[in-house]
Amino acid sequence: MQIFNEKTLKKRMGKLISEKRKSMKLSQEALAEKLDIHVRTVGKLESGRSFVSAENLCKLSELFNMPVKAFFEVEDTHTVSERNLNAIIDILQTGGDEKINYYYDVITAIEKKFS
């Protein structure tokens, strides 16, 4: 499981909306008309400055012929280190206190060796 903050999610979803719009050869104005929103709102969505409403997410899903969940399955552009860190966080979140304490002891021992 990847962990995203709000800013990252908005930017990635905006990029997806922009790419899908362009692949359909739609202008921002045409997309705005189909969603019944202002063209500036489309620009804010695509730049990641705003988040799409549930209503418009459903409209985009239909327009782009893709399931709603696909908007959240954005490409992973994390570096190897970031992916490894996310994997470690996943392990820790499901580990329980005893396992977390063990991992902490191991990490502390490694840190002492390299200090």
Buried (B, 14 or more C-beta within 10 A) or exposed (E): EEEBEEEBBBBBBBBBBBEBBEEEEBEBEBBBEBBEBEBEBBBBBBEBEBBBEEEBBEBBBEBBEBEEEEBEEBEEEEEEEEEEEBEEEEEEEEEEEEEBEEBEEEEEEEEEEEE
